[in-house]
Amino acid sequence: MHASIYFLAKNDPLFVLTHATLEGKLIIVTLVIFSIFAWSVMASKAVQMRRAKRLNSLFESEFRTQKRVLDVFDRQVQVPDCPLFMVYQEGCRELDGRLRNPSKETRKPFTTLKSMESVKRSLERAVSQQALKLESGLILLAIAVSGAPFLGLLGTVWGVMSAFSLVAEAGKADLQTMAPGVAAALVTTVAGLLVAIPSMFGYNWLVHNLRVLTVELDNFAQELVSHIESEYLEDKDA
């Protein structure tokens, strides 16, 4: 008897799962799938944002060593995983198109205010595109954070109802009759929390990094506009 109790205690999760209802098992499987997707998103987005930060730092250092705004653009450098570079490239592409003469071989020394507005809109669009690119996938974490606890609660309520139904059929409400069903019902809530808690921490961390990167993109776009205006916008008073 003591050996049997020890064996069940040692294999408690397996014992509980074997007493779970079909609905509870389906909910646990769904939560496991949620967990796999959540951890995959957290890992991939963490790598993406870490790489973006590193490339942003390298590109910003390179950009500040250039004497003219279009120097990096004219070298036809390509850094597709660098958000700052993508914003810079879109702004310079628009500026280059506005500065080109009809022959397309030379650039005009100055541009107009109307052209500058087009460059600004191009930079704003590029910042939004990069922010959306960095944000993609976070909706899965948000779903895991908000949905997993409710799925676990649904499994618990369903399991408790089944447990009480078994008690009614057995005609007695002793611990031996109720405990396995109630324990199996509660395990779905535990599974939901095990999915939601790591997802919540990961989501908050990623959102914080996303905000930091977005602010950096906005600041860089404004700085780039200032450089373009000082270099290519003709001073009428002068």
Beta strands, then each sheet from edge to edge (+ up, - down):
end
